[in-house]
Amino acid sequence: MQNQEIRVLDDGQLHKIVESIYNQIDSIIPFAQGFSAKPLYSIKNAKSETASTRTVYRRLHDLNSVGLANFRRGVFEIKRGAILQPAPVLKKLIPSLIALKNGRRFGRYYNELDINFAKKQLPEKFLTTLDYAAWELTKFQTPSDFFIYVNDMDKASEFLKNNKFSEGNSGHVVLLPKIGNFINEVERVYLDCIANDGRSLLDAIALELLYGDYLSVKGQFPIEYVKKVQEDMPKARLVHE
């Protein structure tokens, strides 16, 4: 389920959100961790496990603000791959979660042509993360979306729009605001993968297996995911060597 609302926040607002979430994290995470594994949840289900409807909506608002939940029309989804992480990892995920929450998608032809254009033509420097960064490091999963951190979101988005790109929910070029620490680029890609959840968790596992010495914190993953990556990664790397 995708969030249809496109929010554009300035750097000051983004950093205030990060600080706010650091202060709230210990109270909102137990709420999210209390749900069994499902693709979607309803407010009705949530009400049965909390003290009041007001509490449910407040917690969902807090989770949604940091990108740990998507809530719309009485149903919501939770990024379980992120919320089930140990506290030290979870707190390090906050900048990644906020950046992903405020990412902006663009598309023109909605295929690899868009990605090639962005790689070659964007006028400012950018830092690649998620799909394409993980691919460069692991050669494990074929990349799909081109996630990049840019210094000026407005300038980068204006350039794309001037070149007939449209902003929406389906584009493969994704601009992210630079929030947090980028000194250890391998670890940042790793944390971004955990924060993004879904198939990106497999990339995170592959990164940990290959670059564990570069990581100051390590996540927890379902054992079946770890086994899948351990089995598939040697084959994937052999094909591309």
RONUGU-812764 format. One record per residue (C-alpha): residue in one letter; x, y, z. Coordinates in steps of 0.02 Angstrom, whole numbers. Layout:
# residues N
REC a X Y Z
...
This chain:
# residues 241
REC m 0 0 0
REC q 77 165 -52
REC n 53 331 34
REC q -24 448 -94
REC e 24 607 -2
REC i 183 692 -64
REC r 263 794 76
REC v 402 918 44
REC l 494 973 202
REC d 644 1086 221
REC d 804 1031 311
REC g 754 1114 474
REC q 587 1025 481
REC l 667 858 440
REC h 797 872 577
REC k 663 924 703
REC i 567 766 658
REC v 723 660 686
REC e 749 735 859
REC s 566 712 901
REC i 568 529 850
REC y 724 495 954
REC n 624 555 1104
REC q 469 451 1060
REC i 547 290 1000
REC d 538 197 1166
REC s 351 226 1180
REC i 293 196 1001
REC i 392 39 959
REC p 310 -79 1087
REC f 141 -33 1011
REC a 200 -83 836
REC q 288 -240 896
REC g 128 -304 976
REC f 46 -351 812
REC s 60 -522 733
REC a 134 -536 558
REC k 6 -482 428
REC p 13 -379 267
REC l -123 -260 328
REC y -207 -218 493
REC s -371 -131 531
REC i -409 0 663
REC k -536 -122 733
REC n -399 -250 767
REC a -286 -117 842
REC k -422 -54 960
REC s -439 -224 1038
REC e -257 -221 1092
REC t -245 -43 1159
REC a -330 63 1292
REC s -424 182 1179
REC t -458 235 1001
REC r -365 397 1036
REC t -210 298 1084
REC v -219 197 923
REC y -229 350 813
REC r -91 440 909
REC r 28 292 895
REC l -12 267 711
REC h 19 451 678
REC d 188 438 765
REC l 235 280 669
REC n 177 355 505
REC s 278 513 534
REC v 440 413 541
REC g 395 296 398
REC l 369 142 506
REC a 185 130 457
REC n 69 181 316
REC f -107 223 373
REC r -255 258 259
REC r -444 231 262
REC g -450 130 421
REC v -312 7 375
REC f -125 15 399
REC e 35 -81 367
REC i 191 -89 476
REC k 372 -109 424
REC r 402 -263 529
REC g 579 -288 465
REC a 624 -121 545
REC i 521 -121 705
REC l 585 -292 759
REC q 766 -234 760
REC p 865 -218 922
REC a 856 -44 1001
REC p 1034 10 949
REC v 995 -33 767
REC l 822 43 772
REC k 886 210 834
REC k 1018 212 696
REC l 879 181 569
REC i 788 342 608
REC p 880 454 482
REC s 855 321 348
REC l 670 304 389
REC i 642 492 384
REC a 736 508 219
REC l 634 369 139
REC k 472 442 207
REC n 513 606 122
REC g 580 533 -39
REC r 509 597 -204
REC r 483 481 -354
REC f 499 534 -535
REC g 469 449 -701
REC r 466 490 -886
REC y 467 324 -980
REC y 453 221 -820
REC n 593 103 -865
REC e 783 94 -861
REC l 797 241 -982
REC d 745 356 -840
REC i 880 286 -727
REC n 1016 303 -859
REC f 964 483 -891
REC a 973 526 -705
REC k 1143 442 -686
REC k 1219 540 -829
REC q 1126 705 -831
REC l 1087 761 -653
REC p 1191 920 -634
REC e 1236 901 -450
REC k 1330 766 -356
REC f 1227 627 -278
REC l 1253 474 -170
REC t 1174 311 -227
REC t 1091 197 -101
REC l 976 45 -89
REC d 950 -56 -251
REC y 1093 7 -359
REC a 1217 34 -216
REC a 1181 -139 -146
REC w 1202 -213 -320
REC e 1371 -132 -342
REC l 1428 -203 -175
REC t 1352 -378 -179
REC k 1292 -421 -356
REC f 1150 -512 -266
REC q 983 -438 -322
REC t 948 -354 -488
REC p 910 -171 -450
REC s 742 -93 -488
REC d 734 85 -420
REC f 871 217 -423
REC f 876 293 -248
REC i 994 440 -229
REC y 1034 565 -92
REC v 1045 742 -158
REC n 1102 904 -77
REC d 958 1007 -145
REC m 792 916 -169
REC d 708 1065 -251
REC k 847 1093 -376
REC a 857 909 -424
REC s 669 890 -440
REC e 656 1049 -545
REC f 790 982 -662
REC l 694 819 -686
REC k 529 908 -714
REC n 611 1022 -842
REC n 662 863 -933
REC k 483 798 -942
REC f 487 689 -786
REC s 329 681 -682
REC e 320 663 -494
REC g 211 527 -422
REC n 212 353 -347
REC s 271 248 -494
REC g 436 323 -550
REC h 601 230 -538
REC v 707 382 -495
REC v 692 424 -311
REC l 767 581 -233
REC l 806 573 -47
REC p 852 715 72
REC k 1023 700 154
REC i 990 665 337
REC g 1109 584 460
REC n 1285 516 446
REC f 1365 467 280
REC i 1545 441 335
REC n 1527 251 327
REC e 1439 232 160
REC v 1427 42 170
REC e 1340 52 339
REC r 1222 187 276
REC v 1169 78 128
REC y 1147 -67 251
REC l 1037 37 367
REC d 938 105 219
REC c 903 -73 162
REC i 836 -122 334
REC a 731 37 341
REC n 659 5 169
REC d 600 -169 221
REC g 530 -292 92
REC r 655 -360 -34
REC s 785 -237 30
REC l 804 -345 186
REC l 887 -476 76
REC d 1011 -345 16
REC a 1046 -299 198
REC i 1085 -481 239
REC a 1199 -495 88
REC l 1290 -337 140
REC e 1313 -402 317
REC l 1381 -568 256
REC l 1507 -483 141
REC y 1548 -322 235
REC g 1514 -365 417
REC d 1679 -286 472
REC y 1618 -118 407
REC l 1463 -118 518
REC s 1455 -45 694
REC v 1283 -122 723
REC k 1204 -279 651
REC g 1021 -316 624
REC q 911 -465 662
REC f 829 -555 517
REC p 712 -705 497
REC i 817 -863 486
REC e 732 -914 324
REC y 789 -749 244
REC v 968 -778 300
REC k 969 -956 232
REC k 899 -897 65
REC v 1035 -766 45
REC q 1171 -888 98
REC e 1110 -1013 -32
REC d 1079 -890 -174
REC m 1222 -767 -156
REC p 1365 -880 -214
REC k 1266 -920 -372
REC a 1226 -737 -404
REC r 1407 -682 -380
REC l 1472 -824 -490
REC v 1358 -771 -633
REC h 1424 -591 -628
REC e 1609 -624 -601
